[in-house]
Amino acid sequence: MAKENFPLIFERSKEGKSGYNLPALDVPEVNLEEELDDAYIRKVDAELPEVDELELMRHYTGLSNRNFGILSGFYPLGSCTMKYNPVINEDVARLPGFSHIHPYQDTKTIQGALKLMYDLQVHLEEITGMQEITLQPAAGSQGEWTALMIFKAFHEANGESHRNEVIVPDSAHGTNPASAAVAGFKVVEVKSNEKGLVDVEDLRSVVNENTAALMLTNPNTLGLFETEILEMSEIIHEAGGKMYYDGANLNAIMGYARPGDMGFDAVHLNLHKTFTGPHGGGGPGSGPIGVTEELAPFLPKPVVREKDGMYDFDYDLPQSIGMVKGYYGNFGINVRAYTYIRTMGAEGLKKVSEYAVLNANYIMRSLEEKYQLPFTQHCKHEFVISGNKQKAQGVRTLDIAKRLMDFDIHPPTVYFPLIVGEALMIEPTETESKETLDHFIESMIQIADEAENNPEIVQKAPYETDVKRLDETRASRKPVLSYQKQITKEA
């Protein structure tokens, strides 16, 4: 049966069917009319489908089969590191000592969980070159904001509250300027040069006595390593500012370079990306931050400490910016990241970077004849190509992305970074096989040939998906978020 014809739950409904069987009530029955305001009592039964349990399960399984995820196929979403999440992570996260505990338990009863958190902090300190880590932030963007609030608290504690400007490259992730603005800073843009790297002379021109920080990812959003990073760090530090490392691209340098050694004062990490926690669907995320020793007093509290072989939460941080996440972070994602790090080991994490870089360069060099390559040097874990050649033939980058779906490939990030016209941002990650990479390359070459010889094929794609091309403007402005009953007129 074709998936698009698979009947959903409302079409399966038949009066009198039931998919549940509740146990007999063993507590006094409550009279809702006496307990609730009349406005909250339903006057008409909800129009819910009447189905049995098996039909209910088939409904949700049918819906899941229409979705696309990393277990469905190749997902080269640039800057998002959509890679395989090892099943062993799930096994460990489900151990009762981790999954059945409560955040308000006496810390003496959760020593194993606290030791895991403490050891994870130690591992992340080593990987990043930072002196202190907090696991609290629930996303990379929240980690960014947390680090900026720490910078603000540090500057204020040193009598420099006038430092209200954060410098952000024109190729940066959109969360960088957004986080700076939410933290109360003025955003100052620094330009990229012809090689796609930060223009150091432009950086010098925008630094002043009001500079609070420079936000940067290295390699940058174009997948290029900032070779003048030490000089940039020196410029910012001499001006009295701080260096912030966006850890979205750490996947490319683990085991080879550390942000702390590049001069960064604060780092956020995406455990739900780089360290194989599940990614997508709105969470759960985990964005720990690491800081230098001078910034440690401002970390969110509590922090996990060890004393005489026992672990506990330390709330005695008078300069702390306060809690940024309820309880102590997304613990389940921390467990998965810890499992990944211990499974891989130091050499394994280094191999991750090697294969991520190898895979990206293999694809980039295989496509450079068919697509425009705006920056020709070797990339790191991701790269950006342009669909400008295809645009000249009437095929936009969006068309290319839609056509890729017919090959069971999720489209890459498109139209980002903004400094590249018709951009496709591709990140294969280290977990994909050469056969998968070759399938992607062959698909992209076929699409380029179609754009040249028969552009209408690409312009009207996709053909093989459950849902064909949408009116994306209408879908954004007038989304249909609930089931719409189909009403047909009888002849």
C-alpha positions as CSV (number, residue, x, y, z in Angstrom):
1,M,0.0,0.0,0.0
2,A,1.4,3.4,-0.9
3,K,2.2,5.5,2.1
4,E,0.2,8.5,0.9
5,N,-2.9,6.3,0.7
6,F,-2.4,4.8,4.2
7,P,-5.6,5.7,6.1
8,L,-5.0,7.8,9.3
9,I,-6.9,7.5,12.5
10,F,-10.0,9.6,11.6
11,E,-10.6,7.6,8.5
12,R,-10.4,4.3,10.5
13,S,-13.0,5.5,13.1
14,K,-16.1,3.3,13.6
15,E,-18.7,4.0,16.3
16,G,-18.4,1.6,19.2
17,K,-14.7,0.7,18.9
18,S,-12.4,1.3,21.8
19,G,-8.6,1.2,22.1
20,Y,-8.3,1.3,25.9
21,N,-9.5,-0.5,29.0
22,L,-9.2,1.4,32.3
23,P,-9.0,-0.5,35.6
24,A,-12.0,-0.2,38.0
25,L,-12.0,3.1,40.0
26,D,-10.5,2.5,43.4
27,V,-10.9,6.0,44.8
28,P,-14.0,8.1,45.5
29,E,-15.5,9.5,42.3
30,V,-15.4,13.3,42.0
31,N,-18.4,15.3,40.8
32,L,-16.8,17.6,38.3
33,E,-19.7,20.0,38.4
34,E,-19.0,20.6,42.1
35,E,-15.3,20.8,41.8
36,L,-14.8,22.9,38.6
37,D,-16.0,26.2,37.3
38,D,-18.7,25.6,34.7
39,A,-16.6,27.3,32.1
40,Y,-14.1,24.4,32.2
41,I,-16.7,21.6,31.8
42,R,-17.2,20.3,28.3
43,K,-20.8,20.4,27.2
44,V,-20.3,18.3,24.1
45,D,-18.2,15.2,23.8
46,A,-14.9,15.7,22.0
47,E,-15.0,14.5,18.4
48,L,-12.4,11.8,18.8
49,P,-11.9,8.8,16.5
50,E,-13.2,5.5,17.8
51,V,-10.6,2.8,16.9
52,D,-9.1,-0.3,18.5
53,E,-5.5,-0.4,19.9
54,L,-4.0,-2.0,16.8
55,E,-5.4,0.7,14.6
56,L,-4.1,3.3,16.9
57,M,-0.6,1.9,16.8
58,R,-0.8,1.6,13.0
59,H,-1.8,5.3,12.8
60,Y,1.2,6.5,14.7
61,T,3.6,4.1,13.0
62,G,2.2,5.3,9.6
63,L,2.9,8.9,10.7
64,S,6.4,8.1,11.8
65,N,7.1,6.4,8.5
66,R,6.3,9.6,6.7
67,N,9.0,11.4,8.6
68,F,12.7,11.6,7.8
69,G,15.5,11.2,10.3
70,I,19.1,10.1,10.5
71,L,18.0,6.4,10.7
72,S,16.0,6.9,7.4
73,G,18.8,8.1,5.2
74,F,21.6,10.5,4.6
75,Y,21.1,13.8,6.4
76,P,23.9,16.3,5.4
77,L,22.5,19.3,7.2
78,G,25.4,21.8,7.3
79,S,26.4,23.1,10.7
80,C,24.0,20.8,12.5
81,T,26.0,17.6,12.6
82,M,23.2,15.2,12.1
83,K,25.1,12.0,12.7
84,Y,24.3,8.5,14.0
85,N,23.3,8.2,17.7
86,P,24.8,4.9,18.9
87,V,22.3,2.5,20.5
88,I,24.7,1.9,23.4
89,N,24.0,5.5,24.5
90,E,20.3,4.6,24.8
91,D,21.1,1.4,26.8
92,V,23.2,3.3,29.3
93,A,20.7,6.2,29.7
94,R,18.0,3.7,30.5
95,L,19.9,2.1,33.4
96,P,17.7,2.4,36.5
97,G,20.4,4.2,38.4
98,F,20.2,7.0,35.8
99,S,16.6,6.9,34.6
100,H,14.7,6.3,37.8
101,I,16.3,9.0,40.0
102,H,14.8,12.3,41.1
103,P,16.6,15.6,41.2
104,Y,15.4,16.3,44.8
105,Q,16.9,13.0,46.1
106,D,19.5,13.3,48.9
107,T,22.8,13.6,47.1
108,K,24.2,10.6,49.1
109,T,21.7,8.4,47.2
110,I,22.8,9.5,43.7
111,Q,26.6,9.3,44.0
112,G,26.8,7.4,40.7
113,A,24.9,10.1,38.8
114,L,27.0,12.9,40.4
115,K,30.2,11.1,39.6
116,L,29.2,10.8,36.0
117,M,28.4,14.5,35.8
118,Y,31.8,15.3,37.5
119,D,33.7,13.0,35.2
120,L,32.0,14.4,32.2
121,Q,33.0,17.9,33.2
122,V,36.6,16.7,33.5
123,H,36.5,15.1,30.1
124,L,35.1,18.2,28.5
125,E,37.7,20.4,30.2
126,E,40.4,18.3,28.7
127,I,38.8,18.3,25.2
128,T,38.3,22.1,25.2
129,G,41.3,23.3,27.2
130,M,38.9,25.1,29.7
131,Q,39.4,25.1,33.5
132,E,35.7,24.8,34.6
133,I,32.6,23.4,33.1
134,T,28.8,23.7,33.8
135,L,26.4,21.2,32.4
136,Q,23.3,23.4,33.0
137,P,22.5,25.0,29.7
138,A,19.8,23.1,27.7
139,A,20.9,24.1,24.2
140,G,23.8,25.6,22.3
141,S,22.0,28.9,22.1
142,Q,21.4,29.0,25.8
143,G,25.1,28.2,26.3
144,E,25.9,31.2,24.2
145,W,23.7,33.4,26.2
146,T,25.0,32.0,29.5
147,A,28.6,32.7,28.5
148,L,27.7,36.2,27.5
149,M,26.0,36.8,30.8
150,I,29.2,35.6,32.5
151,F,31.2,38.1,30.4
152,K,28.8,40.8,31.4
153,A,29.1,39.9,35.1
154,F,32.9,39.8,34.9
155,H,33.1,43.2,33.2
156,E,30.7,44.7,35.8
157,A,32.7,43.2,38.7
158,N,35.8,44.9,37.2
159,G,34.2,48.3,37.0
160,E,33.8,48.1,33.2
161,S,30.1,47.9,32.7
162,H,30.5,50.3,29.7
163,R,31.6,47.3,27.7
164,N,28.4,46.7,25.8
165,E,29.5,45.6,22.3
166,V,29.8,42.1,21.0
167,I,31.6,41.5,17.7
168,V,30.1,38.8,15.4
169,P,31.4,37.8,11.9
170,D,29.1,38.3,8.9
171,S,29.3,34.5,8.3
172,A,28.2,33.6,11.9
173,H,25.4,31.3,13.1
174,G,22.2,33.3,13.5
175,T,22.1,32.4,17.2
176,N,25.3,34.4,17.8
177,P,23.9,37.9,17.2
178,A,20.6,36.8,18.7
179,S,22.2,35.6,21.9
180,A,24.2,38.8,22.1
181,A,21.1,41.0,21.7
182,V,19.1,39.0,24.3
183,A,22.0,39.4,26.7
184,G,21.7,43.1,26.3
185,F,24.7,43.8,24.0
186,K,25.0,45.8,20.9
187,V,26.0,43.6,17.9
188,V,28.9,44.8,15.8
189,E,29.6,43.0,12.5
190,V,33.1,42.1,11.3
191,K,33.5,41.4,7.6
192,S,35.0,38.3,5.9
193,N,37.8,38.5,3.4
194,E,38.1,37.0,0.0
195,K,39.2,33.7,1.5
196,G,36.0,33.4,3.7
197,L,38.0,34.1,6.9
198,V,37.6,37.0,9.3
199,D,39.2,40.2,7.9
200,V,41.7,40.9,10.7
201,E,42.1,44.6,9.6
202,D,38.4,45.1,9.7
203,L,38.4,43.5,13.2
204,R,41.0,46.0,14.3
205,S,38.8,48.8,13.1
206,V,35.7,47.8,15.1
207,V,37.5,47.0,18.4
208,N,37.3,49.8,20.9
209,E,37.0,50.5,24.7
210,N,33.4,49.2,24.6
211,T,34.2,45.8,23.2
212,A,33.0,43.1,25.5
213,A,33.7,40.0,23.4
214,L,34.2,38.5,20.0
215,M,32.0,35.5,19.2
216,L,33.6,33.0,16.8
217,T,33.5,29.4,15.7
218,N,36.6,27.8,14.4
219,P,36.4,26.3,11.8
220,N,33.9,28.9,10.8
221,T,30.5,28.5,9.3
222,L,32.0,28.1,5.8
223,G,33.9,25.1,7.1
224,L,37.2,27.0,7.0
225,F,39.8,27.1,9.7
226,E,40.6,30.6,11.0
227,T,44.4,30.5,10.5
228,E,44.9,33.9,12.2
229,I,43.0,33.0,15.3
230,L,45.9,33.7,17.7
231,E,46.3,37.2,16.3
232,M,42.5,37.8,16.7
233,S,42.7,36.6,20.3
234,E,45.6,39.0,20.9
235,I,43.6,42.0,19.4
236,I,40.6,41.3,21.6
237,H,42.5,40.6,24.8
238,E,44.7,43.7,24.4
239,A,41.4,45.8,24.1
240,G,40.1,44.2,27.4
241,G,37.5,42.0,25.7
242,K,36.8,38.3,25.9
243,M,36.9,35.5,23.3
244,Y,33.8,33.3,23.0
245,Y,33.9,30.0,21.1
246,D,30.8,28.7,19.4
247,G,31.3,24.9,19.7
248,A,29.0,23.9,16.8
249,N,32.0,23.0,14.7
250,L,34.2,21.3,17.3
251,N,33.4,18.1,15.4
252,A,36.3,19.1,13.0
253,I,39.1,19.6,15.4
254,M,38.7,17.2,18.4
255,G,42.1,15.8,19.4
256,Y,43.9,18.2,17.1
257,A,43.2,21.6,18.5
258,R,41.6,23.1,21.6
259,P,39.7,26.4,21.9
260,G,41.5,27.2,25.1
261,D,44.8,26.9,23.3
262,M,43.5,29.3,20.7
263,G,42.9,32.0,23.3
264,F,39.2,31.5,23.9
265,D,37.8,32.4,27.4
266,A,34.5,30.6,27.2
267,V,33.3,27.7,25.1
268,H,29.9,26.1,24.5
269,L,29.5,22.5,23.4
270,N,26.6,20.8,21.7
271,L,26.3,17.4,23.4
272,H,23.2,16.8,21.2
273,K,25.3,17.1,18.1
274,T,29.1,16.7,18.5
275,F,28.7,14.1,21.2
276,T,25.9,12.0,19.6
277,G,22.9,13.0,21.8
278,P,19.7,12.8,19.7
279,H,19.3,16.0,17.7
280,G,16.2,17.6,16.2
281,G,12.5,17.8,16.9
282,G,12.9,20.6,19.3
283,G,15.2,18.8,21.8
284,P,16.3,17.7,24.2
285,G,19.5,19.7,23.8
286,S,22.5,20.1,26.0
287,G,24.9,23.0,25.7
288,P,27.5,23.0,28.5
289,I,29.9,25.8,28.7
290,G,33.5,25.9,29.8
291,V,35.3,28.9,31.1
292,T,38.8,30.0,32.2
293,E,39.7,30.1,35.8
294,E,39.1,33.9,36.2
295,L,35.5,33.4,34.9
296,A,34.7,30.4,37.1
297,P,33.3,32.3,40.0
298,F,30.5,33.6,37.7
299,L,29.3,30.2,36.5
300,P,25.6,29.2,37.1
301,K,25.1,27.5,40.4
302,P,25.2,24.8,41.6
303,V,28.3,23.1,40.3
304,V,29.3,19.5,41.0
305,R,32.3,19.2,43.3
306,E,34.2,16.2,44.7
307,K,35.6,16.0,48.2
308,D,37.1,12.9,49.9
309,G,35.6,10.6,47.3
310,M,32.0,12.0,47.7
311,Y,30.2,14.2,45.2
312,D,27.8,17.1,46.0
313,F,26.3,20.3,44.6
314,D,28.1,23.5,45.5
315,Y,25.8,26.5,45.9
316,D,28.4,28.7,47.5
317,L,29.1,30.9,44.5
318,P,28.4,34.5,45.6
319,Q,29.3,35.9,42.2
320,S,27.3,33.4,40.2
321,I,24.9,34.6,37.5
322,G,22.3,32.1,39.0
323,M,20.6,29.1,37.6
324,V,19.9,29.1,33.9
325,K,18.1,25.7,33.7
326,G,15.7,24.0,36.1
327,Y,17.5,21.3,38.2
328,Y,20.9,20.5,36.8
329,G,20.7,20.3,33.0
330,N,19.4,17.7,30.7
331,F,20.9,14.7,32.5
332,G,19.8,12.0,30.0
333,I,21.7,13.8,27.2
334,N,24.8,14.1,29.5
335,V,24.7,10.4,30.1
336,R,24.7,9.7,26.4
337,A,27.6,12.1,25.8
338,Y,29.6,10.5,28.6
339,T,28.9,7.1,27.1
340,Y,30.1,8.3,23.7
341,I,33.3,9.8,25.1
342,R,34.2,6.7,27.1
343,T,33.4,4.4,24.2
344,M,35.5,6.3,21.7
345,G,38.4,7.2,24.0
346,A,41.0,9.9,23.1
347,E,42.1,8.2,19.9
348,G,38.6,7.6,18.8
349,L,37.6,11.2,19.1
350,K,40.6,12.2,17.1
351,K,39.5,9.7,14.4
352,V,36.1,11.4,14.4
353,S,37.7,14.6,13.3
354,E,39.9,12.9,10.7
355,Y,36.9,11.1,9.0
356,A,34.6,14.1,9.2
357,V,37.3,16.2,7.4
358,L,38.1,13.5,4.9
359,N,34.4,12.9,4.0
360,A,33.7,16.6,3.5
361,N,36.7,17.2,1.3
362,Y,35.9,14.1,-0.8
363,I,32.4,15.4,-1.6
364,M,33.6,18.9,-2.1
365,R,36.2,17.9,-4.7
366,S,33.7,15.6,-6.4
367,L,31.2,18.4,-6.9
368,E,33.4,21.4,-7.7
369,E,33.2,21.0,-11.5
370,K,29.4,20.9,-11.5
371,Y,28.7,23.5,-8.9
372,Q,30.3,26.8,-8.1
373,L,32.9,26.6,-5.2
374,P,33.2,30.0,-3.7
375,F,36.2,29.2,-1.6
376,T,38.7,26.7,-3.1
377,Q,41.0,25.9,-0.1
378,H,40.6,22.6,1.7
379,C,37.6,22.6,4.1
380,K,37.2,21.0,7.5
381,H,34.1,19.0,8.4
382,E,31.7,20.9,6.1
383,F,31.7,23.1,3.1
384,V,29.6,25.5,1.1
385,I,28.9,25.3,-2.6
386,S,26.7,27.7,-4.7
387,G,23.9,27.0,-7.1
388,N,24.6,30.1,-9.1
389,K,25.4,28.1,-12.2
390,Q,22.0,26.3,-11.9
391,K,20.3,29.6,-11.2
392,A,21.4,30.9,-14.6
393,Q,19.5,28.0,-16.1
394,G,16.3,28.7,-14.1
395,V,16.9,26.3,-11.3
396,R,17.2,27.7,-7.8
397,T,19.0,26.1,-4.8
398,L,15.5,25.4,-3.3
399,D,14.7,23.3,-6.4
400,I,17.9,21.4,-6.0
401,A,17.0,20.7,-2.3
402,K,13.6,19.5,-3.3
403,R,14.9,17.2,-6.0
404,L,17.4,15.6,-3.6
405,M,14.4,14.3,-1.6
406,D,13.6,12.0,-4.5
407,F,16.9,10.2,-3.9
408,D,16.1,9.5,-0.2
409,I,18.5,12.2,0.9
410,H,17.6,15.0,3.3
411,P,18.5,18.4,1.7
412,P,21.5,20.2,3.1
413,T,21.2,23.6,4.8
414,V,20.3,26.1,2.0
415,Y,20.7,29.9,1.6
416,F,23.2,30.0,4.5
417,P,25.6,31.5,5.2
418,L,24.2,34.7,3.8
419,I,27.4,35.8,2.3
420,V,27.2,33.1,-0.4
421,G,24.5,33.4,-3.0
422,E,22.4,30.3,-3.6
423,A,24.3,28.5,-0.9
424,L,24.2,24.8,-0.1
425,M,25.9,24.0,3.2
426,I,26.9,20.3,3.3
427,E,28.2,18.3,6.3
428,P,28.5,14.6,5.8
429,T,29.9,13.8,9.3
430,E,32.2,11.0,10.1
431,T,29.6,8.3,10.4
432,E,28.6,7.8,6.8
433,S,30.1,5.2,4.5
434,K,31.9,5.8,1.2
435,E,28.9,4.2,-0.6
436,T,26.5,6.7,1.0
437,L,28.8,9.6,0.0
438,D,29.0,8.3,-3.5
439,H,25.2,8.0,-3.8
440,F,25.0,11.7,-2.7
441,I,27.7,12.8,-5.2
442,E,26.0,10.9,-8.0
443,S,22.6,12.4,-7.1
444,M,24.0,15.9,-7.0
445,I,25.7,15.4,-10.4
446,Q,22.5,14.0,-11.9
447,I,20.6,17.1,-10.6
448,A,23.2,19.4,-12.1
449,D,22.8,17.6,-15.5
450,E,19.0,17.8,-15.3
451,A,19.2,21.6,-14.5
452,E,21.3,22.0,-17.6
453,N,19.4,19.7,-20.0
454,N,15.8,19.6,-18.7
455,P,15.4,22.1,-15.8
456,E,11.6,21.5,-15.5
457,I,12.4,18.2,-13.9
458,V,14.1,19.9,-11.0
459,Q,11.7,22.8,-10.8
460,K,8.7,20.6,-10.1
461,A,10.4,18.2,-7.7
462,P,9.9,16.3,-5.4
463,Y,8.0,13.4,-7.0
464,E,8.5,10.4,-4.7
465,T,7.7,12.0,-1.3
466,D,4.4,11.6,0.6
467,V,3.9,15.4,0.5
468,K,4.8,17.2,-2.7
469,R,6.0,20.8,-3.0
470,L,4.2,23.1,-0.6
471,D,3.3,26.8,-0.8
472,E,5.9,27.5,1.8
473,T,4.8,31.1,2.4
474,R,1.3,30.0,3.0
475,A,2.4,27.1,5.2
476,S,4.4,29.5,7.3
477,R,1.8,32.2,7.6
478,K,-1.4,30.0,7.7
479,P,-0.3,26.6,9.0
480,V,-2.8,23.8,9.4
481,L,-1.9,22.3,12.8
482,S,-4.9,20.0,13.4
483,Y,-6.7,17.3,11.4
484,Q,-9.1,18.8,8.9
485,K,-12.1,16.6,8.3
486,Q,-12.8,16.0,4.6
487,I,-16.4,16.9,3.7
488,T,-17.6,15.7,0.3
489,K,-20.9,16.5,-1.3
490,E,-23.1,13.5,-2.3
491,A,-24.2,13.4,-5.9
